[in-house]
């Protein structure tokens, strides 16, 4: 199955153990047929990315949604 919808994978803190897993998860998604996986870190959000940096998350969603058009 191929999924052609943009899918961002994020971490909120570059020193987080999760930040090291995001690229590996993206590789697994790509291997499973997800074509448009992007990874990144939204700095200044050590707990919950959406709660800590809502504007940055909204901007990222808008940017990736534009890719799908």
PQR file of N, CA, C, O and H, with PARSE charges and radii, in Angstrom:
ATOM      1  N   UNK A   1       0.844  -1.174   0.000 -0.4000 1.5000
ATOM      2  CA  UNK A   1       0.000   0.000   0.000 -0.0000 2.0000
ATOM      3  C   UNK A   1       0.890   1.237   0.000  0.5500 1.7000
ATOM      4  O   UNK A   1       1.886   1.296   0.720 -0.5500 1.4000
ATOM      5  N   UNK A   2       0.528   2.205  -0.797 -0.4000 1.5000
ATOM      6  CA  UNK A   2       1.272   3.463  -0.866 -0.0000 2.0000
ATOM      7  C   UNK A   2       0.385   4.576  -0.338  0.5500 1.7000
ATOM      8  O   UNK A   2      -0.765   4.723  -0.752 -0.5500 1.4000
ATOM      9  H   UNK A   2      -0.282   2.158  -1.382  0.4000 1.0000
ATOM     10  N   UNK A   3       0.928   5.348   0.573 -0.4000 1.5000
ATOM     11  CA  UNK A   3       0.219   6.495   1.143 -0.0000 2.0000
ATOM     12  C   UNK A   3       0.919   7.752   0.654  0.5500 1.7000
ATOM     13  O   UNK A   3       2.112   7.941   0.894 -0.5500 1.4000
ATOM     14  H   UNK A   3       1.862   5.229   0.909  0.4000 1.0000
ATOM     15  N   UNK A   4       0.174   8.611  -0.034 -0.4000 1.5000
ATOM     16  CA  UNK A   4       0.762   9.796  -0.657 -0.0000 2.0000
ATOM     17  C   UNK A   4       0.341  11.075   0.054  0.5500 1.7000
ATOM     18  O   UNK A   4       0.218  12.122  -0.581 -0.5500 1.4000
ATOM     19  H   UNK A   4      -0.794   8.458  -0.229  0.4000 1.0000
ATOM     20  N   UNK A   5       0.121  11.003   1.362 -0.4000 1.5000
ATOM     21  CA  UNK A   5      -0.285  12.149   2.169 -0.0000 2.0000
ATOM     22  C   UNK A   5       0.921  12.611   2.993  0.5500 1.7000
ATOM     23  O   UNK A   5       1.601  11.777   3.591 -0.5500 1.4000
ATOM     24  H   UNK A   5       0.221  10.153   1.878  0.4000 1.0000
ATOM     25  N   UNK A   6       1.201  13.905   3.040 -0.4000 1.5000
ATOM     26  CA  UNK A   6       2.334  14.371   3.850 -0.0000 2.0000
ATOM     27  C   UNK A   6       2.162  13.983   5.324  0.5500 1.7000
ATOM     28  O   UNK A   6       1.086  14.151   5.898 -0.5500 1.4000
ATOM     29  H   UNK A   6       0.649  14.583   2.554  0.4000 1.0000
ATOM     30  N   UNK A   7       3.214  13.473   5.914 -0.4000 1.5000
ATOM     31  CA  UNK A   7       3.178  13.031   7.302 -0.0000 2.0000
ATOM     32  C   UNK A   7       4.424  13.541   8.018  0.5500 1.7000
ATOM     33  O   UNK A   7       5.518  13.030   7.781 -0.5500 1.4000
ATOM     34  H   UNK A   7       4.088  13.337   5.448  0.4000 1.0000
ATOM     35  N   UNK A   8       4.279  14.547   8.898 -0.4000 1.5000
ATOM     36  CA  UNK A   8       5.446  15.020   9.649 -0.0000 2.0000
ATOM     37  C   UNK A   8       5.661  14.180  10.907  0.5500 1.7000
ATOM     38  O   UNK A   8       4.707  13.815  11.594 -0.5500 1.4000
ATOM     39  H   UNK A   8       3.390  14.962   9.092  0.4000 1.0000
ATOM     40  N   UNK A   9       6.905  13.886  11.191 -0.4000 1.5000
ATOM     41  CA  UNK A   9       7.274  13.226  12.442 -0.0000 2.0000
ATOM     42  C   UNK A   9       8.131  14.191  13.236  0.5500 1.7000
ATOM     43  O   UNK A   9       9.171  14.640  12.752 -0.5500 1.4000
ATOM     44  H   UNK A   9       7.679  14.182  10.633  0.4000 1.0000
ATOM     45  N   UNK A  10       7.715  14.512  14.433 -0.4000 1.5000
ATOM     46  CA  UNK A  10       8.372  15.581  15.182 -0.0000 2.0000
ATOM     47  C   UNK A  10       8.819  15.140  16.562  0.5500 1.7000
ATOM     48  O   UNK A  10       8.273  14.210  17.155 -0.5500 1.4000
ATOM     49  H   UNK A  10       6.871  14.148  14.826  0.4000 1.0000
ATOM     50  N   UNK A  11       9.804  15.824  17.038 -0.4000 1.5000
ATOM     51  CA  UNK A  11      10.202  15.746  18.439 -0.0000 2.0000
ATOM     52  C   UNK A  11      10.262  17.175  18.948  0.5500 1.7000
ATOM     53  O   UNK A  11      10.446  18.113  18.172 -0.5500 1.4000
ATOM     54  H   UNK A  11      10.247  16.580  16.557  0.4000 1.0000
ATOM     55  N   UNK A  12      10.108  17.334  20.243 -0.4000 1.5000
ATOM     56  CA  UNK A  12      10.062  18.673  20.790 -0.0000 2.0000
ATOM     57  C   UNK A  12      11.332  19.130  21.469  0.5500 1.7000
ATOM     58  O   UNK A  12      11.415  20.267  21.932 -0.5500 1.4000
ATOM     59  H   UNK A  12       9.959  16.572  20.874  0.4000 1.0000
ATOM     60  N   UNK A  13      12.316  18.261  21.536 -0.4000 1.5000
ATOM     61  CA  UNK A  13      13.535  18.623  22.245 -0.0000 2.0000
ATOM     62  C   UNK A  13      14.665  17.813  21.635  0.5500 1.7000
ATOM     63  O   UNK A  13      14.588  16.585  21.608 -0.5500 1.4000
ATOM     64  H   UNK A  13      12.248  17.337  21.160  0.4000 1.0000
ATOM     65  N   UNK A  14      15.696  18.456  21.152 -0.4000 1.5000
ATOM     66  CA  UNK A  14      16.744  17.735  20.434 -0.0000 2.0000
ATOM     67  C   UNK A  14      17.540  16.769  21.309  0.5500 1.7000
ATOM     68  O   UNK A  14      18.209  15.882  20.779 -0.5500 1.4000
ATOM     69  H   UNK A  14      15.758  19.454  21.174  0.4000 1.0000
ATOM     70  N   UNK A  15      17.487  16.917  22.632 -0.4000 1.5000
ATOM     71  CA  UNK A  15      18.186  15.996  23.530 -0.0000 2.0000
ATOM     72  C   UNK A  15      17.296  14.839  24.007  0.5500 1.7000
ATOM     73  O   UNK A  15      17.734  13.979  24.770 -0.5500 1.4000
ATOM     74  H   UNK A  15      16.943  17.638  23.062  0.4000 1.0000
ATOM     75  N   UNK A  16      16.074  14.838  23.553 -0.4000 1.5000
ATOM     76  CA  UNK A  16      15.129  13.790  23.929 -0.0000 2.0000
ATOM     77  C   UNK A  16      15.521  12.462  23.277  0.5500 1.7000
ATOM     78  O   UNK A  16      15.960  12.451  22.127 -0.5500 1.4000
ATOM     79  H   UNK A  16      15.719  15.537  22.932  0.4000 1.0000
ATOM     80  N   UNK A  17      15.370  11.348  23.990 -0.4000 1.5000
ATOM     81  CA  UNK A  17      15.605  10.048  23.361 -0.0000 2.0000
ATOM     82  C   UNK A  17      14.663   9.833  22.175  0.5500 1.7000
ATOM     83  O   UNK A  17      15.011   9.140  21.218 -0.5500 1.4000
ATOM     84  H   UNK A  17      15.013  11.357  24.925  0.4000 1.0000
ATOM     85  N   UNK A  18      13.479  10.424  22.241 -0.4000 1.5000
ATOM     86  CA  UNK A  18      12.529  10.306  21.154 -0.0000 2.0000
ATOM     87  C   UNK A  18      13.059  10.956  19.883  0.5500 1.7000
ATOM     88  O   UNK A  18      12.793  10.469  18.784 -0.5500 1.4000
ATOM     89  H   UNK A  18      13.196  10.987  23.018  0.4000 1.0000
ATOM     90  N   UNK A  19      13.806  12.052  20.020 -0.4000 1.5000
ATOM     91  CA  UNK A  19      14.348  12.750  18.849 -0.0000 2.0000
ATOM     92  C   UNK A  19      15.232  11.820  18.028  0.5500 1.7000
ATOM     93  O   UNK A  19      15.291  11.936  16.803 -0.5500 1.4000
ATOM     94  H   UNK A  19      14.022  12.447  20.913  0.4000 1.0000
ATOM     95  N   UNK A  20      15.907  10.913  18.685 -0.4000 1.5000
ATOM     96  CA  UNK A  20      16.767   9.956  17.970 -0.0000 2.0000
ATOM     97  C   UNK A  20      15.949   8.872  17.274  0.5500 1.7000
ATOM     98  O   UNK A  20      16.421   8.251  16.321 -0.5500 1.4000
ATOM     99  H   UNK A  20      15.859  10.819  19.679  0.4000 1.0000
ATOM    100  N   UNK A  21      14.732   8.644  17.744 -0.4000 1.5000
ATOM    101  CA  UNK A  21      13.873   7.623  17.144 -0.0000 2.0000
ATOM    102  C   UNK A  21      13.091   8.132  15.937  0.5500 1.7000
ATOM    103  O   UNK A  21      12.711   7.342  15.073 -0.5500 1.4000
ATOM    104  H   UNK A  21      14.348   9.148  18.518  0.4000 1.0000
ATOM    105  N   UNK A  22      12.849   9.421  15.867 -0.4000 1.5000
ATOM    106  CA  UNK A  22      12.021   9.983  14.793 -0.0000 2.0000
ATOM    107  C   UNK A  22      12.562   9.606  13.408  0.5500 1.7000
ATOM    108  O   UNK A  22      11.778   9.146  12.578 -0.5500 1.4000
ATOM    109  H   UNK A  22      13.157  10.063  16.569  0.4000 1.0000
ATOM    110  N   UNK A  23      13.853   9.775  13.115 -0.4000 1.5000
ATOM    111  CA  UNK A  23      14.341   9.385  11.784 -0.0000 2.0000
ATOM    112  C   UNK A  23      14.183   7.887  11.515  0.5500 1.7000
ATOM    113  O   UNK A  23      13.907   7.489  10.383 -0.5500 1.4000
ATOM    114  H   UNK A  23      14.489  10.149  13.789  0.4000 1.0000
ATOM    115  N   UNK A  24      14.353   7.068  12.531 -0.4000 1.5000
ATOM    116  CA  UNK A  24      14.179   5.618  12.350 -0.0000 2.0000
ATOM    117  C   UNK A  24      12.723   5.281  12.060  0.5500 1.7000
ATOM    118  O   UNK A  24      12.431   4.428  11.222 -0.5500 1.4000
ATOM    119  H   UNK A  24      14.577   7.391  13.450  0.4000 1.0000
ATOM    120  N   UNK A  25      11.815   5.952  12.755 -0.4000 1.5000
ATOM    121  CA  UNK A  25      10.387   5.731  12.495 -0.0000 2.0000
ATOM    122  C   UNK A  25      10.041   6.183  11.075  0.5500 1.7000
ATOM    123  O   UNK A  25       9.271   5.519  10.381 -0.5500 1.4000
ATOM    124  H   UNK A  25      12.052   6.645  13.436  0.4000 1.0000
ATOM    125  N   UNK A  26      10.604   7.305  10.648 -0.4000 1.5000
ATOM    126  CA  UNK A  26      10.352   7.799   9.289 -0.0000 2.0000
ATOM    127  C   UNK A  26      10.859   6.797   8.255  0.5500 1.7000
ATOM    128  O   UNK A  26      10.188   6.550   7.253 -0.5500 1.4000
ATOM    129  H   UNK A  26      11.229   7.845  11.212  0.4000 1.0000
ATOM    130  N   UNK A  27      12.025   6.224   8.485 -0.4000 1.5000
ATOM    131  CA  UNK A  27      12.557   5.211   7.566 -0.0000 2.0000
ATOM    132  C   UNK A  27      11.619   4.012   7.484  0.5500 1.7000
ATOM    133  O   UNK A  27      11.382   3.481   6.399 -0.5500 1.4000
ATOM    134  H   UNK A  27      12.570   6.424   9.299  0.4000 1.0000
ATOM    135  N   UNK A  28      11.086   3.585   8.622 -0.4000 1.5000
ATOM    136  CA  UNK A  28      10.146   2.474   8.640 -0.0000 2.0000
ATOM    137  C   UNK A  28       8.866   2.796   7.888  0.5500 1.7000
ATOM    138  O   UNK A  28       8.333   1.952   7.168 -0.5500 1.4000
ATOM    139  H   UNK A  28      11.279   4.017   9.503  0.4000 1.0000
ATOM    140  N   UNK A  29       8.373   4.022   8.053 -0.4000 1.5000
ATOM    141  CA  UNK A  29       7.176   4.443   7.328 -0.0000 2.0000
ATOM    142  C   UNK A  29       7.428   4.474   5.827  0.5500 1.7000
ATOM    143  O   UNK A  29       6.595   4.026   5.038 -0.5500 1.4000
ATOM    144  H   UNK A  29       8.806   4.709   8.638  0.4000 1.0000
ATOM    145  N   UNK A  30       8.575   5.002   5.442 -0.4000 1.5000
ATOM    146  CA  UNK A  30       8.910   5.044   4.014 -0.0000 2.0000
ATOM    147  C   UNK A  30       9.004   3.635   3.440  0.5500 1.7000
ATOM    148  O   UNK A  30       8.532   3.380   2.332 -0.5500 1.4000
ATOM    149  H   UNK A  30       9.252   5.365   6.083  0.4000 1.0000
ATOM    150  N   UNK A  31       9.610   2.725   4.189 -0.4000 1.5000
ATOM    151  CA  UNK A  31       9.729   1.338   3.740 -0.0000 2.0000
ATOM    152  C   UNK A  31       8.359   0.675   3.615  0.5500 1.7000
ATOM    153  O   UNK A  31       8.197  -0.294   2.874 -0.5500 1.4000
ATOM    154  H   UNK A  31       9.993   2.933   5.089  0.4000 1.0000
ATOM    155  N   UNK A  32       7.376   1.201   4.343 -0.4000 1.5000
ATOM    156  CA  UNK A  32       6.023   0.649   4.300 -0.0000 2.0000
ATOM    157  C   UNK A  32       5.143   1.332   3.257  0.5500 1.7000
ATOM    158  O   UNK A  32       3.966   0.995   3.125 -0.5500 1.4000
ATOM    159  H   UNK A  32       7.508   1.989   4.945  0.4000 1.0000
ATOM    160  N   UNK A  33       5.703   2.290   2.516 -0.4000 1.5000
ATOM    161  CA  UNK A  33       4.955   2.908   1.438 -0.0000 2.0000
ATOM    162  C   UNK A  33       4.483   4.329   1.671  0.5500 1.7000
ATOM    163  O   UNK A  33       3.769   4.882   0.834 -0.5500 1.4000
ATOM    164  H   UNK A  33       6.659   2.564   2.623  0.4000 1.0000
ATOM    165  N   UNK A  34       4.863   4.936   2.789 -0.4000 1.5000
ATOM    166  CA  UNK A  34       4.502   6.338   3.023 -0.0000 2.0000
ATOM    167  C   UNK A  34       5.543   7.190   2.295  0.5500 1.7000
ATOM    168  O   UNK A  34       6.725   7.174   2.638 -0.5500 1.4000
ATOM    169  H   UNK A  34       5.442   4.487   3.469  0.4000 1.0000
ATOM    170  N   UNK A  35       5.089   7.924   1.297 -0.4000 1.5000
ATOM    171  CA  UNK A  35       6.029   8.621   0.416 -0.0000 2.0000
ATOM    172  C   UNK A  35       6.513   9.968   0.930  0.5500 1.7000
ATOM    173  O   UNK A  35       7.661  10.341   0.687 -0.5500 1.4000
ATOM    174  H   UNK A  35       4.129   7.937   1.018  0.4000 1.0000
ATOM    175  N   UNK A  36       5.668  10.699   1.629 -0.4000 1.5000
ATOM    176  CA  UNK A  36       5.996  12.083   1.995 -0.0000 2.0000
ATOM    177  C   UNK A  36       6.152  12.222   3.508  0.5500 1.7000
ATOM    178  O   UNK A  36       5.332  12.856   4.171 -0.5500 1.4000
ATOM    179  H   UNK A  36       4.735  10.396   1.826  0.4000 1.0000
ATOM    180  N   UNK A  37       7.206  11.628   4.041 -0.4000 1.5000
ATOM    181  CA  UNK A  37       7.481  11.722   5.470 -0.0000 2.0000
ATOM    182  C   UNK A  37       8.544  12.795   5.678  0.5500 1.7000
ATOM    183  O   UNK A  37       9.584  12.788   5.019 -0.5500 1.4000
ATOM    184  H   UNK A  37       7.872  11.112   3.502  0.4000 1.0000
ATOM    185  N   UNK A  38       8.276  13.703   6.584 -0.4000 1.5000
ATOM    186  CA  UNK A  38       9.253  14.736   6.937 -0.0000 2.0000
ATOM    187  C   UNK A  38       9.516  14.634   8.431  0.5500 1.7000
ATOM    188  O   UNK A  38       8.615  14.316   9.206 -0.5500 1.4000
ATOM    189  H   UNK A  38       7.431  13.708   7.119  0.4000 1.0000
ATOM    190  N   UNK A  39      10.734  14.900   8.826 -0.4000 1.5000
ATOM    191  CA  UNK A  39      11.080  14.868  10.245 -0.0000 2.0000
ATOM    192  C   UNK A  39      11.583  16.233  10.681  0.5500 1.7000
ATOM    193  O   UNK A  39      12.014  17.046   9.864 -0.5500 1.4000
ATOM    194  H   UNK A  39      11.466  15.158   8.196  0.4000 1.0000
ATOM    195  N   UNK A  40      11.521  16.465  11.973 -0.4000 1.5000
ATOM    196  CA  UNK A  40      12.014  17.733  12.478 -0.0000 2.0000
ATOM    197  C   UNK A  40      11.890  17.828  13.976  0.5500 1.7000
ATOM    198  O   UNK A  40      11.313  16.965  14.637 -0.5500 1.4000
ATOM    199  H   UNK A  40      11.171  15.805  12.637  0.4000 1.0000
ATOM    200  N   UNK A  41      12.443  18.891  14.488 -0.4000 1.5000
ATOM    201  CA  UNK A  41      12.385  19.193  15.909 -0.0000 2.0000
ATOM    202  C   UNK A  41      11.796  20.587  16.058  0.5500 1.7000
ATOM    203  O   UNK A  41      12.226  21.534  15.400 -0.5500 1.4000
ATOM    204  H   UNK A  41      12.911  19.593  13.951  0.4000 1.0000
ATOM    205  N   UNK A  42      10.823  20.692  16.919 -0.4000 1.5000
ATOM    206  CA  UNK A  42      10.262  22.008  17.243 -0.0000 2.0000
ATOM    207  C   UNK A  42      10.840  22.390  18.596  0.5500 1.7000
ATOM    208  O   UNK A  42      10.415  21.894  19.639 -0.5500 1.4000
ATOM    209  H   UNK A  42      10.473  19.922  17.454  0.4000 1.0000
ATOM    210  N   UNK A  43      11.803  23.268  18.554 -0.4000 1.5000
ATOM    211  CA  UNK A  43      12.528  23.643  19.777 -0.0000 2.0000
ATOM    212  C   UNK A  43      11.627  24.372  20.761  0.5500 1.7000
ATOM    213  O   UNK A  43      10.656  25.028  20.383 -0.5500 1.4000
ATOM    214  H   UNK A  43      12.149  23.672  17.707  0.4000 1.0000
ATOM    215  N   UNK A  44      11.975  24.239  22.017 -0.4000 1.5000
ATOM    216  CA  UNK A  44      11.232  24.934  23.064 -0.0000 2.0000
ATOM    217  C   UNK A  44       9.957  24.224  23.464  0.5500 1.7000
ATOM    218  O   UNK A  44       9.041  24.842  24.007 -0.5500 1.4000
ATOM    219  H   UNK A  44      12.764  23.707  22.324  0.4000 1.0000
ATOM    220  N   UNK A  45       9.894  22.933  23.201 -0.4000 1.5000
ATOM    221  CA  UNK A  45       8.698  22.180  23.577 -0.0000 2.0000
ATOM    222  C   UNK A  45       9.111  20.833  24.176  0.5500 1.7000
ATOM    223  O   UNK A  45       8.952  19.792  23.540 -0.5500 1.4000
ATOM    224  H   UNK A  45      10.638  22.431  22.760  0.4000 1.0000
ATOM    225  N   UNK A  46       9.636  20.860  25.391 -0.4000 1.5000
ATOM    226  CA  UNK A  46      10.165  19.639  25.992 -0.0000 2.0000
ATOM    227  C   UNK A  46       9.102  18.664  26.481  0.5500 1.7000
ATOM    228  O   UNK A  46       9.428  17.524  26.815 -0.5500 1.4000
ATOM    229  H   UNK A  46       9.764  21.706  25.908  0.4000 1.0000
ATOM    230  N   UNK A  47       7.854  19.078  26.531 -0.4000 1.5000
ATOM    231  CA  UNK A  47       6.834  18.194  27.080 -0.0000 2.0000
ATOM    232  C   UNK A  47       5.861  17.770  26.001  0.5500 1.7000
ATOM    233  O   UNK A  47       6.013  16.687  25.435 -0.5500 1.4000
ATOM    234  H   UNK A  47       7.590  20.004  26.260  0.4000 1.0000
ATOM    235  N   UNK A  48       4.872  18.585  25.700 -0.4000 1.5000
ATOM    236  CA  UNK A  48       3.909  18.306  24.642 -0.0000 2.0000
ATOM    237  C   UNK A  48       4.072  19.344  23.552  0.5500 1.7000
ATOM    238  O   UNK A  48       3.823  20.528  23.776 -0.5500 1.4000
ATOM    239  H   UNK A  48       4.749  19.465  26.160  0.4000 1.0000
ATOM    240  N   UNK A  49       4.485  18.914  22.384 -0.4000 1.5000
ATOM    241  CA  UNK A  49       4.802  19.848  21.301 -0.0000 2.0000
ATOM    242  C   UNK A  49       3.613  20.755  20.981  0.5500 1.7000
ATOM    243  O   UNK A  49       3.778  21.969  20.867 -0.5500 1.4000
ATOM    244  H   UNK A  49       4.687  17.951  22.202  0.4000 1.0000
ATOM    245  N   UNK A  50       2.427  20.184  20.835 -0.4000 1.5000
ATOM    246  CA  UNK A  50       1.261  20.979  20.452 -0.0000 2.0000
ATOM    247  C   UNK A  50       0.895  21.990  21.530  0.5500 1.7000
ATOM    248  O   UNK A  50       0.484  23.109  21.220 -0.5500 1.4000
ATOM    249  H   UNK A  50       2.293  19.197  20.928  0.4000 1.0000
ATOM    250  N   UNK A  51       1.039  21.611  22.766 -0.4000 1.5000
ATOM    251  CA  UNK A  51       0.715  22.526  23.864 -0.0000 2.0000
ATOM    252  C   UNK A  51       1.792  23.590  24.038  0.5500 1.7000
ATOM    253  O   UNK A  51       1.485  24.758  24.277 -0.5500 1.4000
ATOM    254  H   UNK A  51       1.373  20.702  23.017  0.4000 1.0000
ATOM    255  N   UNK A  52       3.048  23.188  23.918 -0.4000 1.5000
ATOM    256  CA  UNK A  52       4.159  24.107  24.173 -0.0000 2.0000
ATOM    257  C   UNK A  52       4.415  25.094  23.026  0.5500 1.7000
ATOM    258  O   UNK A  52       4.802  26.238  23.265 -0.5500 1.4000
ATOM    259  H   UNK A  52       3.298  22.240  23.723  0.4000 1.0000
ATOM    260  N   UNK A  53       4.200  24.652  21.789 -0.4000 1.5000
ATOM    261  CA  UNK A  53       4.494  25.493  20.617 -0.0000 2.0000
ATOM    262  C   UNK A  53       3.367  25.394  19.584  0.5500 1.7000
ATOM    263  O   UNK A  53       3.609  24.946  18.463 -0.5500 1.4000
ATOM    264  H   UNK A  53       3.886  23.723  21.595  0.4000 1.0000
ATOM    265  N   UNK A  54       2.143  25.801  19.936 -0.4000 1.5000
ATOM    266  CA  UNK A  54       1.022  25.624  19.005 -0.0000 2.0000
ATOM    267  C   UNK A  54       1.197  26.359  17.676  0.5500 1.7000
ATOM    268  O   UNK A  54       0.782  25.850  16.635 -0.5500 1.4000
ATOM    269  H   UNK A  54       1.946  26.165  20.846  0.4000 1.0000
ATOM    270  N   UNK A  55       1.798  27.533  17.695 -0.4000 1.5000
ATOM    271  CA  UNK A  55       1.980  28.279  16.438 -0.0000 2.0000
ATOM    272  C   UNK A  55       2.956  27.562  15.506  0.5500 1.7000
ATOM    273  O   UNK A  55       2.731  27.503  14.297 -0.5500 1.4000
ATOM    274  H   UNK A  55       2.135  27.946  18.540  0.4000 1.0000
ATOM    275  N   UNK A  56       4.024  27.025  16.058 -0.4000 1.5000
ATOM    276  CA  UNK A  56       5.000  26.299  15.245 -0.0000 2.0000
ATOM    277  C   UNK A  56       4.384  25.031  14.657  0.5500 1.7000
ATOM    278  O   UNK A  56       4.656  24.687  13.507 -0.5500 1.4000
ATOM    279  H   UNK A  56       4.207  27.073  17.040  0.4000 1.0000
ATOM    280  N   UNK A  57       3.567  24.342  15.429 -0.4000 1.5000
ATOM    281  CA  UNK A  57       2.895  23.136  14.938 -0.0000 2.0000
ATOM    282  C   UNK A  57       1.899  23.502  13.841  0.5500 1.7000
ATOM    283  O   UNK A  57       1.831  22.818  12.820 -0.5500 1.4000
ATOM    284  H   UNK A  57       3.346  24.622  16.363  0.4000 1.0000
ATOM    285  N   UNK A  58       1.131  24.563  14.035 -0.4000 1.5000
ATOM    286  CA  UNK A  58       0.171  25.001  13.029 -0.0000 2.0000
ATOM    287  C   UNK A  58       0.878  25.374  11.726  0.5500 1.7000
ATOM    288  O   UNK A  58       0.404  25.038  10.640 -0.5500 1.4000
ATOM    289  H   UNK A  58       1.187  25.119  14.865  0.4000 1.0000
ATOM    290  N   UNK A  59       1.997  26.061  11.836 -0.4000 1.5000
ATOM    291  CA  UNK A  59       2.760  26.444  10.641 -0.0000 2.0000
ATOM    292  C   UNK A  59       3.258  25.207   9.910  0.5500 1.7000
ATOM    293  O   UNK A  59       3.215  25.149   8.681 -0.5500 1.4000
ATOM    294  H   UNK A  59       2.381  26.334  12.718  0.4000 1.0000
ATOM    295  N   UNK A  60       3.724  24.230  10.652 -0.4000 1.5000
ATOM    296  CA  UNK A  60       4.218  22.995  10.046 -0.0000 2.0000
ATOM    297  C   UNK A  60       3.082  22.254   9.328  0.5500 1.7000
ATOM    298  O   UNK A  60       3.272  21.760   8.216 -0.5500 1.4000
ATOM    299  H   UNK A  60       3.759  24.277  11.650  0.4000 1.0000
ATOM    300  N   UNK A  61       1.912  22.177   9.956 -0.4000 1.5000
ATOM    301  CA  UNK A  61       0.762  21.519   9.338 -0.0000 2.0000
ATOM    302  C   UNK A  61       0.364  22.247   8.050  0.5500 1.7000
ATOM    303  O   UNK A  61       0.098  21.612   7.030 -0.5500 1.4000
ATOM    304  H   UNK A  61       1.758  22.578  10.858  0.4000 1.0000
ATOM    305  N   UNK A  62       0.326  23.569   8.103 -0.4000 1.5000
ATOM    306  CA  UNK A  62      -0.034  24.338   6.905 -0.0000 2.0000
ATOM    307  C   UNK A  62       0.977  24.120   5.789  0.5500 1.7000
ATOM    308  O   UNK A  62       0.600  23.982   4.626 -0.5500 1.4000
ATOM    309  H   UNK A  62       0.543  24.085   8.932  0.4000 1.0000
ATOM    310  N   UNK A  63       2.248  24.089   6.133 -0.4000 1.5000
ATOM    311  CA  UNK A  63       3.294  23.890   5.122 -0.0000 2.0000
ATOM    312  C   UNK A  63       3.148  22.522   4.474  0.5500 1.7000
ATOM    313  O   UNK A  63       3.229  22.407   3.251 -0.5500 1.4000
ATOM    314  H   UNK A  63       2.555  24.201   7.078  0.4000 1.0000
ATOM    315  N   UNK A  64       2.935  21.491   5.268 -0.4000 1.5000
ATOM    316  CA  UNK A  64       2.805  20.149   4.715 -0.0000 2.0000
ATOM    317  C   UNK A  64       1.490  19.947   3.984  0.5500 1.7000
ATOM    318  O   UNK A  64       1.430  19.180   3.023 -0.5500 1.4000
ATOM    319  H   UNK A  64       2.869  21.584   6.262  0.4000 1.0000
ATOM    320  N   UNK A  65       0.446  20.615   4.419 -0.4000 1.5000
ATOM    321  CA  UNK A  65      -0.841  20.529   3.711 -0.0000 2.0000
ATOM    322  C   UNK A  65      -0.718  21.151   2.321  0.5500 1.7000
ATOM    323  O   UNK A  65      -1.351  20.688   1.373 -0.5500 1.4000
ATOM    324  H   UNK A  65       0.495  21.238   5.200  0.4000 1.0000
ATOM    325  N   UNK A  66       0.097  22.198   2.202 -0.4000 1.5000
ATOM    326  CA  UNK A  66       0.294  22.838   0.911 -0.0000 2.0000
ATOM    327  C   UNK A  66       0.988  21.892  -0.067  0.5500 1.7000
ATOM    328  O   UNK A  66       0.748  21.967  -1.272 -0.5500 1.4000
ATOM    329  H   UNK A  66       0.611  22.575   2.973  0.4000 1.0000
ATOM    330  N   UNK A  67       1.836  21.013   0.433 -0.4000 1.5000
ATOM    331  CA  UNK A  67       2.518  20.037  -0.410 -0.0000 2.0000
ATOM    332  C   UNK A  67       1.511  19.081  -1.047  0.5500 1.7000
ATOM    333  O   UNK A  67       1.685  18.646  -2.185 -0.5500 1.4000
ATOM    334  H   UNK A  67       2.031  20.952   1.412  0.4000 1.0000
ATOM    335  N   UNK A  68       0.462  18.763  -0.301 -0.4000 1.5000
ATOM    336  CA  UNK A  68      -0.522  17.782  -0.764 -0.0000 2.0000
ATOM    337  C   UNK A  68      -1.411  18.323  -1.879  0.5500 1.7000
ATOM    338  O   UNK A  68      -2.050  17.551  -2.593 -0.5500 1.4000
ATOM    339  H   UNK A  68       0.321  19.117   0.624  0.4000 1.0000
ATOM    340  N   UNK A  69      -1.453  19.614  -2.029 -0.4000 1.5000
ATOM    341  CA  UNK A  69      -2.360  20.204  -3.048 -0.0000 2.0000
ATOM    342  C   UNK A  69      -1.852  20.008  -4.439  0.5500 1.7000
ATOM    343  O   UNK A  69      -2.492  20.440  -5.397 -0.5500 1.4000
ATOM    344  H   UNK A  69      -0.934  20.242  -1.449  0.4000 1.0000
TER
END
